[in-house]
Amino acid sequence: MYDVLNELNKTTGITGSMVVGHDGIVIAADLDESFEGDTIGALAASITANIQKSLDRLKTTPLKQVTIEADEGKLFFTDAGLGILVVTTEKSVNIGLIRLEIKNAISKLKVNA
């Protein structure tokens, strides 16, 4: 799992990545030192759970990905089956490339699970 995160982090614009359980517990992390993994894990679990509840009320398909854009960068929360893949990026990134790399990483995580 750490190999997949390390490889993902080599993508231009990605500053860190981690996998957290749906309960917010960190499973594996390769984050920049400026991020607190436990805090981001709890945030990812809370946000995705609340959005999923809203989607359930709308009777729509399961949550796949949430993207948060802030002044300092972007956060991607993506359902990886075993948990949530969290990716942090610089503010100016190629979002299409990031989403493609996230998709590839999730495929590798599912094979290794």
N, C-alpha and C positions, 0 to 999 in steps of 0.2 A: 504494500500500500504506500509506504514511504517513497518507493521508487517512482510510482505513478505521480505522486505529488511533486517530487523533485523534478521530474521531466516536464510536468505541466508548468512549473515555475520558470522554466527556461524560455517560455514564450514571451516575446517582446510585449511589455506593458503589464504583465502579471507580477504582482509584488508578493503574493503568498497564496497558499491554499491549505485547506483542511477538510477532514471528514468528521462530521458530528452526528451522533445518534439523534433520532427524532425527539429525544428527551433533553437534548442540549449538551450531553456529555461528549467531550472530545475523544474521538477514536484515534485519529492521527492528525498531526499538524506539521506544516512546514511554512511558518509565517515569519514575516519581518518582526524584529524585536519590538517595534513600536506598537504592535497589536497584542492585546490580551486574549489569548485563545479561549479561555473560559467565558469571557464576556461575549465574544463574537459567537461562540457556540450557543449560548443561551439566547442571544438576539436572533440567530438564524432559526432556532427551534420555535421561538415565540411568534416571529413574523410568519413563518411558513404555516404553522398551525392555525393562526388566525385567518390567513388568506384561504386555506383549505376549507375552513368552516364556512366562509362566505361563498366559496365555489360550490360547496355541498348544498347550501340554501338555493343557489341558482340552478342546481341540478345539471352542472356542467362537468367536463372531464377533470380528472385529477390534476393537481398542481404539478407543473413540470419545472418552471424556473421563475425566479423573482430577480429583477435587477433594480438596484438602488443606486441612484446617481447623486453624489454629494460634491461639494467644492473641492475636496482633496482627492477624490477618486470614486471608483465604482465597486459595488459588492454584487456578486452573483451567487444566489442560493439555488442549487439545482438538486432535484430528487435523484438520488443515486441508488435507490432500492434499499441498501443496507443502512442508509442515513442520508444526510444532506452534504453535498459537496459545496464548500464555500470557497469562492475565489475572490481575492482582492486585487484591484488593478489601479494603475495610474489614471488620472482623469481623462487624458486624451489617448484612447486606445481604439483599435479596430474591433468594434463589437462583434462583427461577423467572424473574425478570426478567433476571438476569445470563445465565442459560442461553439465553434467547430472544435477547438481544443478541449473544451469542457466535455463535449459529446464523446470525443475520442478517449478522454480520461475515464469517463463513466463506463465505457465499454471495457476498458482494461480492468477497472475495479470489479466489475461484475464477473469477469473471467477468473480473477484472482480470489474471489470470495468463496 
